[in-house]
Amino acid sequence: MSEIENKNFKKFQEVMKVKDEYDLPPHISYNDYQSLLNTIDNEEYHHYLNKKLVPFLKARDKLLVMMMWELGGRVSDIINIQTKDIDFSKKEIVLIVKKRHGYINRIPVSDSLLLEVSNFLRMLNINSGSIFFKMDNQNKDPITRQRAWEIVSRYGNKIGLKLHPHMFRHGLAIYLLQYGVDAKIIARRLGHSSAATTLKYYLVITPEVERDALRGILL
């Protein structure tokens, strides 16, 4: 076997390795995601400066969580979403993927997410610029990556999770694979350059997945 063939074979072995559940990266489940949304909706939120900002802050935080789960993007890309990146007619949101040197990823999104975006923009009278910004100053400065981490970490603590933004990306990939979505589709949504990357990190076969696949054939 040549050196090139040997390298390709090793890559193939790595991609096709069936992971145990404990090998998976830290991630949230769909149920965790729903618990986060419920917590944001029902929490008594207090702002240290202005209580009138509370509804806007809660709406912003909920939209941030929804986008991190549904888009599967990196937090640095999501917090940079602009109003011009949202296409309501095509039901798409554009993510500029920094890690891939500005790769433009047009992502189909649900009606529920678009409705949340529409309500948020109307609530804050946003016509242009960043969606996720600080609300306690007049300049509407975009929130930082660190601030996004603080937001999800605080809500995670309320449901007993040590949460960070990348766990949404991992969780979505695992959730979609478990539901049988083609790895190429997931790779495109996550902005991976190859489906092999998706399979390498997220492919796991649990007894439940195996049983569903073999039901009516062997079981």
VENFENGI-V922830 format. One line per field, one symbol per residue. ss: DSSP state (A for helix, B for strand, O for the rest). phi: phi as a letter, one per 20 degrees, with the letter a starting at -180 (. if undefined). psi: psi as a letter, one per 30 degrees, with the letter a starting at -180 (. if undefined). A space follows every 10 residues. Layout:
BEGIN
ss = ???
phi = ???
psi = ???
END
This chain:
BEGIN
ss = OOAAAAAAAA AAAAAAOOBO AAAOOOOOOA AAAAAAAAAA AAOOOOOOOO AAAAAAAAAA AAAAAAAAAA AOOOAAAAOO OBAAABBOOO OBBBBBBAAA OOBBBBBBOO AAAAAAAAAA AAAAOOOOOB OOBOOOOOOO OBOOAAAAAA AAAAAAAAOO OOOOOAAAAA AAAAAAAAOO OOAAAAAAAA OOOOAAAAAA AAOBOOAAAA AAAAOOOOO
phi = .fffffffff fffffefeef gfeffgbdef ffgfffffff fdfeecefdb fffggfffff ffffffffff emefffeffe fdgfeddffe lccedeeffd lngededfcf ffffffffff fffeledbnf eecfddbeel fgfegfffgf ffffffgfdn dedcgfffff ffgfgfffen fggffffffe mffbfffffg ecfbdegfff fffefnddd
psi = kleeeeeeee eeeeefkjkl effllkllle eeeeeeeeee efkjkkkfej fffeeeeeee eeeeeeeeee fglkefeefg kleffjjeef hlkkkjjefh hgkjjjkkll eeeeeeeeee eeeghkflak ejlkgglffh kklleeeeee eeeeeeefgg kjkleffeee eeeeeeefgg kkeeeeeeef gkfkfeeeee ffjkjleeee eeefkfee.
END
